[in-house]
Amino acid sequence: MSSSTRAAMEPSDPLPGEGEAPGPADGIELKTGELVGRSPGRLAWIRFKRDKVGILCAFTVLGFILVAVTAPLISKLYGKDPYQLYGQDRGLLNSYGIPLKPNGGIDGDFWFGLEPKLGRDVFTLLIYGIRTSLLIALAVTAIAVVIGVLIGLVQGYLGGRTDYFLGRFSDLMLSFPQQLFFIAFTPVIVALFVSPTEEEPAYVRVVALILVQLVLGWMTIGRLIRAQVLSLREREFIEAARLSGASGWRIIRKELLPNIWSTVLVQATLLLPVNVTAEAGLSYLGVGVHSPTPDWGLLFQSGATYYDSDLTFMFFPGIAMVVFVVAFNLLGDSVRDALDPKTVR
């Protein structure tokens, strides 16, 4: 048999894309001989697991949250609390209130050293400070996201005068300088709850910080959601839902919300570290949480006072803040890339 005859009898190579089994990139996987589709959430999870930086940042953030949640247990196992003054009783501070031992008094009993002047344990101050700052930032982020999503959905779906007036109100709120607003109005909100002649409970400051940051914290995510809803409401599936007789609330809940959750998740991960640093900045400036309540900002405030004589005191809070903010920002980038594979970093 000639070579030309054999070539004619052999099957030709499949065309590109012909005869190839679908793979993960197509959102389809083989399972017991059947083709099984993958949901967008599963595909996003697969992409996220391939991002080593994202996984590392996720474990770092979870570590901070775990420390904040279990701070009382860690303090009990450690054998110290953030309110007791150890330096005065044990003679560990000199006449100027500076730890006698080198490196801020770091040793086997005090892992991160002692606070100058008062002699409190820095390790317990830090873990309780993380707890306070994260509590306030999480509350602000959660409520701001809910308000921003609701207002953005209403603006984008209803349009017309509703969109106009809510948009102008959002513009008005964006015109306020945030830092000056926070500094000026935090004492005002505190005064609404407690008379100047009465002792101020610790929770009042926490509530005031949440409220004052919440007032100017929802506009950005509200505008993003509005823009997305404006593009989605003209799509065929929304028109089909209208023609089927679905109410506006059902369209928002069943059709629009599932298509914007990725934007909400990404913005929440990017907003949380901003709120943490804002809360710490207010405490540093003296209008946030007050001593003796442990707080990240108060640690920086004390560290700025004693940096020339005890630089170590600011080292651990500073490193912790930098690691937390960087990890959360990188986590937000990784989540965005996983949810939207078209983005290129």
C-alpha positions in Angstrom: 0.0 0.0 0.0 1.4 3.3 -1.0 2.0 6.1 1.5 -0.6 8.3 -0.2 -3.2 5.6 0.2 -2.3 5.1 4.0 -2.6 8.9 4.5 -6.0 9.0 3.0 -7.2 6.1 5.2 -5.9 7.6 8.5 -8.1 10.0 10.4 -7.2 13.7 10.1 -6.1 15.8 13.1 -9.0 17.4 14.8 -9.6 21.1 14.1 -8.7 23.6 16.9 -11.3 23.3 19.6 -12.8 20.1 18.0 -12.7 16.9 20.0 -11.0 18.6 23.0 -12.5 17.9 26.4 -13.6 21.1 28.2 -11.4 22.2 31.0 -11.5 24.3 34.2 -11.0 27.5 32.1 -14.4 26.8 30.5 -16.1 26.5 33.9 -16.8 22.8 33.3 -15.2 19.7 34.9 -15.6 16.0 34.4 -17.2 14.0 37.2 -18.0 10.3 36.9 -18.2 10.6 33.1 -20.6 13.6 33.1 -20.0 17.2 32.4 -20.6 19.3 35.6 -20.8 23.1 35.4 -19.0 25.3 37.9 -20.7 28.2 39.5 -19.1 31.7 39.3 -18.3 31.5 43.1 -16.5 28.1 42.6 -14.5 29.5 39.7 -13.6 32.6 41.8 -12.5 30.3 44.7 -10.3 28.2 42.3 -8.6 31.4 41.0 -8.1 32.7 44.5 -6.5 29.5 45.7 -3.8 29.9 42.9 -2.9 33.3 44.2 -0.2 32.6 46.9 0.0 36.3 48.0 -3.8 36.3 48.5 -3.7 33.1 50.5 -0.9 34.5 52.7 -2.7 37.7 53.3 -5.9 35.9 54.1 -4.2 33.9 56.8 -2.5 37.1 58.1 -5.8 38.9 58.3 -7.5 35.9 60.0 -4.6 35.8 62.5 -5.3 39.4 63.4 -9.0 38.8 63.8 -8.4 35.7 65.9 -6.0 37.6 68.2 -8.7 40.3 68.6 -11.5 37.8 69.4 -9.4 35.7 71.8 -7.6 38.7 73.5 -9.0 37.9 76.9 -8.0 34.2 76.7 -4.5 35.2 75.5 -4.2 37.7 78.3 -5.2 35.0 80.8 -2.7 32.5 79.5 0.0 35.2 79.4 -0.7 36.0 83.1 -1.1 39.8 82.6 -3.8 42.3 81.7 -3.6 45.8 80.0 -4.8 47.8 83.0 -2.4 46.7 85.8 0.6 48.9 86.5 3.6 46.6 86.7 6.5 49.0 86.7 5.7 50.9 89.9 5.2 47.7 92.0 8.3 45.9 90.8 10.7 48.8 90.5 11.2 48.3 86.7 11.1 52.0 85.8 13.6 54.7 86.6 12.8 58.1 88.1 11.8 59.4 84.7 9.4 56.5 84.1 11.6 54.8 81.5 12.1 51.0 81.8 15.4 50.1 83.4 16.1 47.1 81.3 17.3 47.6 77.7 15.0 47.5 74.7 12.0 48.9 76.6 12.1 46.3 79.3 11.7 43.3 77.0 12.4 40.0 78.8 10.8 36.7 79.5 8.1 38.2 81.7 7.3 41.1 79.4 7.5 40.0 75.8 7.1 43.4 74.2 8.4 45.4 77.1 6.7 48.0 79.4 4.8 51.2 78.7 6.9 54.3 79.8 5.5 56.2 82.8 2.7 53.9 83.7 4.5 50.5 83.4 1.6 48.6 81.7 2.5 45.5 79.7 2.9 46.4 76.0 1.9 42.9 74.7 -1.6 43.0 76.3 -2.0 46.6 75.4 -1.4 45.7 71.7 -3.7 42.7 71.5 -6.5 44.6 73.3 -5.8 47.6 71.1 -6.2 45.5 68.0 -9.5 44.3 69.5 -10.8 47.9 70.0 -9.7 49.2 66.7 -11.1 46.2 64.7 -14.4 46.3 66.6 -15.0 49.9 65.6 -13.7 49.5 62.0 -15.8 46.3 61.4 -18.9 48.0 62.7 -18.4 51.1 60.6 -17.6 49.0 57.5 -20.6 46.7 57.9 -23.1 49.5 58.4 -21.6 51.7 55.7 -21.7 48.9 53.2 -25.4 48.2 54.0 -26.4 51.8 53.7 -24.3 52.4 50.6 -25.7 49.3 48.8 -29.3 50.2 49.7 -29.0 53.8 48.5 -27.1 52.8 45.4 -29.7 50.2 44.5 -32.6 52.7 45.0 -30.8 55.4 43.0 -29.9 53.2 40.1 -33.1 51.3 39.8 -35.7 54.0 40.4 -33.8 56.8 38.6 -35.5 60.1 37.9 -36.0 62.5 40.8 -35.1 59.9 43.4 -31.7 59.5 41.7 -31.3 63.2 41.4 -32.0 64.2 45.0 -30.0 61.2 46.5 -27.1 62.1 44.2 -27.1 65.7 45.3 -27.2 64.6 48.9 -24.3 62.3 48.3 -22.4 65.2 46.6 -23.1 67.3 49.7 -21.7 64.7 52.0 -18.6 64.2 49.9 -17.9 67.9 50.1 -17.1 67.7 53.8 -13.4 67.3 54.7 -13.4 64.0 56.5 -10.6 64.5 59.0 -11.8 67.9 60.1 -15.3 66.7 60.3 -14.2 63.7 62.5 -12.2 65.9 64.8 -14.9 68.6 65.1 -17.9 66.5 65.6 -16.7 63.5 67.8 -16.8 65.7 71.0 -20.2 67.0 69.9 -21.6 63.5 69.6 -20.1 62.5 72.9 -21.7 65.5 74.6 -25.1 64.4 73.2 -24.9 61.2 75.3 -23.0 62.4 78.4 -23.2 65.6 80.3 -19.8 67.4 80.7 -20.2 67.1 84.5 -20.7 63.3 84.4 -18.1 60.6 84.0 -17.8 59.4 80.4 -18.3 55.6 80.0 -15.9 53.9 77.6 -18.7 52.6 75.3 -19.8 56.2 74.6 -16.6 57.0 72.8 -16.9 53.8 70.8 -20.5 54.7 69.7 -19.4 58.2 68.9 -16.5 57.0 66.7 -18.8 54.6 64.8 -21.4 57.3 64.2 -19.0 60.0 63.1 -17.2 57.7 60.6 -20.4 56.3 59.4 -21.8 59.7 58.4 -19.1 60.1 55.7 -18.4 56.5 55.0 -21.1 55.2 52.7 -21.0 57.6 49.7 -18.2 55.9 47.7 -19.7 52.4 47.7 -23.1 53.9 47.1 -21.9 55.6 43.9 -20.3 52.4 42.6 -23.4 50.4 43.2 -25.5 53.0 41.5 -23.3 52.9 38.4 -23.5 49.1 38.2 -27.3 49.1 38.6 -27.7 51.7 35.9 -26.0 49.4 33.5 -27.8 46.3 34.7 -31.4 47.6 34.7 -31.4 47.9 30.9 -30.4 44.2 30.4 -32.7 41.6 29.0 -33.1 39.6 32.2 -34.3 42.7 34.1 -36.8 43.5 31.3 -38.0 39.9 31.3 -38.5 40.1 35.1 -40.6 43.3 34.6 -42.7 41.7 31.9 -43.4 38.6 34.1 -44.9 40.9 36.7 -42.2 40.9 39.3 -42.3 43.7 41.8 -39.5 46.3 42.0 -38.4 44.8 45.4 -38.2 41.3 44.0 -36.2 42.5 41.0 -33.7 44.3 43.3 -33.5 41.3 45.6 -33.4 38.4 43.1 -31.9 40.0 40.0 -29.7 43.0 40.9 -28.2 42.0 44.2 -26.7 38.7 43.0 -24.9 40.6 40.2 -23.3 43.2 42.4 -22.1 41.1 45.3 -18.6 40.9 43.9 -18.2 44.7 43.9 -19.6 44.8 47.5 -17.1 42.2 48.7 -14.1 43.9 47.1 -15.1 47.4 48.4 -15.6 46.0 51.9 -12.1 44.5 52.0 -10.6 47.8 50.8 -12.7 49.9 53.2 -11.9 48.1 56.4 -8.2 49.0 56.6 -9.1 52.6 55.8 -11.5 52.7 58.8 -8.9 51.1 61.1 -6.3 53.8 60.3 -9.0 56.5 60.6 -10.0 55.3 64.0 -6.3 55.0 65.1 -5.7 58.5 63.8 -8.6 60.0 65.8 -7.3 58.3 69.0 -3.8 59.6 68.2 -5.2 63.2 67.9 -7.0 62.9 71.3 -10.6 62.8 70.0 -11.0 59.0 69.8 -10.8 56.4 72.5 -9.3 57.7 75.8 -7.0 56.0 78.2 -7.1 53.6 80.0 -9.0 51.8 77.2 -6.3 50.1 75.0 -6.2 51.3 71.5 -3.8 51.3 68.5 -4.0 55.0 68.2 -3.2 55.6 71.9 -0.1 53.4 71.6 1.1 55.6 68.8 0.3 58.7 70.8 2.4 57.4 73.8 5.1 56.2 71.5 5.4 59.7 69.9 6.0 61.1 73.4 8.8 58.7 74.4 10.3 57.8 71.0 13.6 59.6 71.9 14.1 57.6 75.1 12.2 54.4 74.3 12.0 53.7 70.6 11.0 50.1 71.2 7.6 51.0 72.6 6.4 52.2 69.1 8.1 49.4 67.2 5.6 46.6 67.8 2.4 48.7 67.3 3.9 50.2 64.2 4.9 46.9 62.7 1.5 45.4 63.5 -0.4 48.3 61.9 1.7 48.2 58.7 1.4 44.4 58.4 -2.4 44.5 58.9 -3.1 47.4 56.4 -0.8 45.9 53.7 -2.2 42.4 54.1 -5.8 43.7 53.9 -5.1 45.8 50.8 -3.4 43.0 49.0 -6.2 40.7 50.0 -8.7 43.1 48.5 -6.7 43.1 45.2 -6.6 39.3 45.2 -10.3 39.0 45.8 -10.9 41.5 43.0 -8.7 39.5 40.6 -10.4 36.3 41.5 -13.9 37.7 41.0 -13.0 39.5 37.8 -10.4 37.5 35.8 -10.3 40.2 33.1 -8.5 42.6 35.5 -4.7 42.8 35.0 -2.4 43.8 37.8 
